[in-house]
Every structure is written in C-alpha cells, then in structure tokens.
Amino acid sequence: MGRYLSLEHLGQSAIVTLQHPPANLLTTECLLELAEQFSTLAANESVRAVVITGAGDKFFSAGAALSQLLDGDLVAAEALVDAMLAALRAIRAFEGVTVAAINGYALGAGLECALVCDYIVAERGAMLGLPQVRVGLVPFAGGAKLLSEKVGAAWARRIMLGGELVSAETAYQIGLIEEVVDPGFAKIISLSLASKVAQQAPRALIEARRLLDESHALSLEEHQQAAKRAFLGLIGSAEQLAGVAAFLEKRQPPWCAEEDDND
C-alpha cells in the first residue's frame, strides 16, 4: 500500500483505490503515485484489467487539491498539471481494460481520471461534474475534449460552462457512463466487466482498442485500411492460431483457461 493508494489483485484484475480522506483529493504527490502504480501494472503481464475506485462511500474523488493553488504559485500549478498528465498517460498506456467504479462524487480532475478509462460504472447517488470554472479555473487534463466526445457539445456546455452536476442516472442517459448500479456495487460490477475483457485474446484486444481510439481521426477508408493491417498482422500469430483452433474445437482458448484457474 502506498501513501495515497491501495492495490488489490483478484485473478487477472487489479483494484487501485484512491486513499486520501475525506474526499480523495488529487495532490501532486498522489498523482505521481498513481502514474507510478499504473506503470508497474502495465509491466505485469498477468494483469489484464484494472479497476479504479475511491475509498469510502461518498467520494470517488472531489478533484485536484485546490489548497496547492491558493497562493497562485505557477510552479506548484505546473507541477500539479504535469503530474495529472503523467497519471492519465499511464492509465491510457495500460494495454488491458480500465474501469472507473464511481462511488459518490467524481468532480473536476477526479472525473477527468474516470473519463480516460474504457468504462465508467457509477452508483445511484453519485454526482459527476467539471465545476472548475466556478473557482476561476478550467479542466486542465483533457476533460473538455473527453466530455464533449462522450456527451456532445450541448451537454458538455451545461456541465462545464454552467457547472452542472449530473446524477448517475442522467449521466447514463446522456452517455457519460456505461452503467448505473445500486450503492455499494460499483466495484463488484466493474470487476465483472473487467473479468469479461480479461477473457479476450491479449494481442487482439490491444489492436481492437487502438482501432477504436484512432477511428474518430480517420475517414472510413483510412480506418478500413488500418483495420486490414491490424487483421493481417494477427494472422499466423500463436494467439490467433490458438484462438481459432479453440473455437472450432469448442473449447476455451488458453487465456480463458488461465482466468478460470485464478477463480
């Protein structure tokens, strides 16, 4: 266990819990620890999925620690931003699946952390928002882009410019999150999602994720060519041969057998 995080392993999944009571604020030190933890997990081939959640039942994270910005110190502010960007890059660089299990409030930089994950699961009663403008700031780690890509310009403006906090139910309706669950179940459902992805072929999963991530910047023809390269690049690999053989023989491929052995 680190100073600001705790780590659990369950089969091929890991659970990273933000541990900075009472609101799990993201300080420079916390974000650097988060970046280091994800870099370590990325180097561990046995970890195929990571769930991020917050300690307690009231906060996933209330965002960046504004006390670090109270004096208007540019050096401290830049250190905070750089640490946040390092943490988000490390989360995105993880080649498995990432799931944010939101328990309570996910605000500002806390929501930005969730937005870089592949899935977001939130409990009923959770509230999500990017209220930085209210305190004279703006989202500093890509939140504007990530939010507008998920919910569209109109809702992004309501949430960012109006400082509107949305409930888990509304977040689901507008496409901000993937699932709403009862209080106390976010981590459980997130682990279930993570375990399903952990049963997919590892190299194919990386290629599929890359196709999804890059698709918005490509025309259909460009995307089709990228998909062709990815598909042909998998042909003849040990993973592809094992996966097709297992399917035709109606048995589990090796990576699923490994998951079953850990249950």
ZIKA-V17001 format. One record per residue. OMEGA is omega in whole degrees, -180 to 180 (none if undefined). BURIAL is + if it has 24 or more other C-alpha atoms within 12 Angstrom, else -. D_FIRST is the distance of its C-alpha to the first C-alpha in Angstrom with 1 decimal. Layout:
omega = {OMEGA & OMEGA}
burial = {BURIAL & BURIAL}
d_first = {D_FIRST & D_FIRST}
This chain:
omega = {177 & -180 & -175 & -176 & 167 & -176 & 175 & 174 & 177 & -176 & -180 & 179 & 175 & 178 & 176 & -177 & 175 & -175 & 179 & -176 & 6 & -172 & -180 & 180 & -178 & 175 & 176 & -178 & 179 & -178 & 176 & 177 & 178 & 178 & -180 & -179 & 180 & 176 & 177 & 179 & -180 & -180 & -178 & -175 & -180 & 179 & -177 & -177 & 179 & 174 & 175 & 178 & 179 & 177 & 180 & -177 & -177 & -175 & 160 & 169 & 178 & 175 & -178 & 179 & -176 & 178 & 178 & -177 & -173 & -176 & -179 & -177 & -178 & -180 & 179 & -180 & 180 & 177 & 178 & 180 & -178 & 178 & 178 & 180 & 178 & 179 & -179 & 176 & -180 & 177 & -179 & -178 & 178 & -170 & 172 & 180 & 177 & -179 & 174 & 178 & -172 & 179 & -179 & -175 & 172 & -171 & 173 & -179 & 176 & 178 & 178 & 175 & 180 & -175 & 179 & 178 & -179 & 180 & 171 & 175 & -179 & 178 & 173 & -175 & 177 & 177 & -175 & 179 & 175 & -172 & -173 & -178 & -179 & -179 & 176 & -179 & 175 & 173 & -170 & -176 & 177 & -176 & -179 & 180 & -177 & -180 & -178 & 177 & -179 & -170 & -178 & -173 & -174 & -180 & 177 & 179 & 179 & -176 & -177 & -175 & 180 & -179 & -175 & 172 & -178 & 178 & 178 & -179 & 178 & 179 & 178 & -178 & -177 & 176 & -180 & 179 & -176 & -177 & 173 & -178 & 179 & 179 & 180 & -175 & -176 & -178 & -179 & -180 & 178 & 177 & 177 & 176 & -179 & -178 & 178 & 180 & -180 & 178 & 178 & -180 & -172 & -176 & 178 & 178 & 179 & -179 & 180 & 179 & 179 & 178 & 178 & -177 & -175 & -171 & -176 & -177 & -175 & 169 & 179 & -179 & 178 & 179 & 180 & 178 & 177 & 179 & 178 & 180 & 180 & -179 & -179 & 178 & 179 & -177 & 179 & 178 & 179 & -180 & -179 & -179 & 179 & -178 & 180 & 179 & 180 & 179 & -178 & 179 & 176 & 175 & -180 & 174 & -174 & -177 & 175 & 178 & 178 & 179 & 180 & -179 & -178 & -178 & none}
burial = {- & - & - & + & + & + & + & + & - & + & + & + & + & + & + & + & + & + & + & + & + & - & + & + & + & + & + & + & + & + & + & + & + & + & + & + & + & + & + & - & + & + & - & - & - & + & + & + & + & + & + & + & + & + & + & - & + & + & + & + & + & + & + & + & + & + & - & - & - & - & - & - & - & - & - & - & + & - & - & + & + & - & + & + & + & + & + & + & + & + & + & + & + & + & + & + & + & + & + & + & + & + & + & + & + & + & + & + & + & + & + & + & + & + & + & + & + & + & + & + & + & + & + & + & + & + & + & + & + & + & + & + & - & - & - & - & - & - & + & + & + & + & + & + & - & + & + & - & - & + & + & - & - & - & + & + & - & - & + & + & + & - & + & + & + & + & + & + & + & + & + & + & - & + & + & + & + & + & + & + & + & - & - & + & - & + & + & + & + & + & + & + & + & + & + & + & + & + & + & + & + & + & + & + & + & + & + & + & + & + & + & - & - & - & - & - & - & - & - & - & - & - & - & - & - & + & + & - & - & - & - & - & - & + & - & - & - & - & - & + & - & - & + & - & - & - & - & - & - & - & - & - & + & + & + & + & - & - & + & - & - & - & -}
d_first = {0.0 & 3.8 & 6.8 & 8.1 & 6.3 & 4.7 & 6.2 & 9.0 & 12.1 & 15.5 & 18.4 & 18.7 & 16.6 & 13.0 & 11.7 & 9.8 & 9.8 & 10.7 & 9.6 & 12.4 & 15.0 & 17.8 & 18.5 & 15.3 & 17.3 & 16.7 & 17.1 & 17.8 & 14.5 & 12.5 & 14.8 & 14.5 & 10.7 & 11.7 & 14.5 & 12.7 & 10.3 & 13.6 & 15.5 & 13.3 & 13.8 & 17.5 & 18.0 & 17.0 & 20.3 & 19.2 & 17.3 & 20.1 & 18.7 & 15.8 & 15.7 & 14.5 & 14.7 & 14.2 & 13.0 & 16.2 & 19.6 & 21.2 & 19.4 & 18.0 & 18.3 & 21.3 & 21.3 & 21.3 & 21.1 & 24.9 & 24.8 & 24.1 & 27.4 & 29.5 & 31.5 & 32.3 & 30.7 & 31.1 & 28.9 & 26.0 & 26.9 & 27.1 & 23.7 & 22.2 & 24.2 & 23.4 & 19.7 & 20.2 & 22.5 & 20.2 & 17.5 & 20.3 & 21.7 & 18.6 & 18.4 & 22.2 & 22.1 & 20.0 & 22.9 & 22.0 & 22.0 & 19.8 & 20.1 & 19.3 & 19.2 & 20.6 & 20.4 & 22.6 & 23.3 & 22.6 & 24.4 & 25.2 & 22.4 & 20.4 & 23.2 & 23.6 & 20.1 & 21.2 & 24.6 & 23.4 & 22.1 & 24.6 & 24.7 & 24.1 & 24.1 & 24.6 & 25.3 & 28.6 & 28.4 & 26.1 & 27.7 & 27.3 & 28.8 & 29.1 & 30.7 & 30.4 & 34.2 & 34.5 & 32.9 & 34.8 & 32.3 & 31.9 & 29.1 & 28.0 & 26.1 & 28.6 & 28.5 & 32.3 & 32.8 & 30.2 & 31.4 & 35.1 & 34.7 & 33.2 & 35.5 & 38.5 & 39.9 & 41.3 & 38.1 & 36.1 & 38.6 & 38.3 & 34.6 & 34.5 & 37.8 & 38.3 & 34.7 & 35.0 & 32.0 & 32.4 & 31.4 & 29.7 & 33.2 & 34.7 & 31.9 & 32.6 & 36.3 & 36.2 & 33.8 & 30.8 & 28.6 & 29.2 & 28.9 & 29.0 & 27.6 & 27.8 & 25.3 & 22.2 & 22.9 & 21.5 & 18.4 & 20.7 & 23.3 & 21.0 & 19.8 & 23.5 & 24.4 & 21.7 & 23.0 & 26.5 & 25.8 & 24.0 & 27.5 & 29.2 & 30.3 & 27.6 & 30.1 & 32.3 & 29.3 & 28.7 & 32.4 & 32.7 & 30.0 & 31.6 & 35.0 & 33.6 & 32.0 & 35.1 & 37.7 & 38.2 & 39.3 & 41.8 & 45.2 & 45.8 & 47.6 & 44.9 & 42.2 & 44.5 & 44.8 & 41.1 & 40.7 & 43.5 & 41.7 & 38.4 & 40.3 & 42.5 & 39.6 & 38.1 & 41.4 & 41.6 & 37.9 & 36.6 & 34.5 & 37.5 & 39.8 & 37.5 & 36.8 & 40.5 & 41.6 & 39.2 & 40.5 & 44.1 & 43.6 & 41.8 & 38.6 & 35.0 & 34.0 & 31.6 & 28.5 & 29.1 & 29.7 & 26.3 & 24.7 & 27.0 & 26.0 & 22.3 & 23.4}
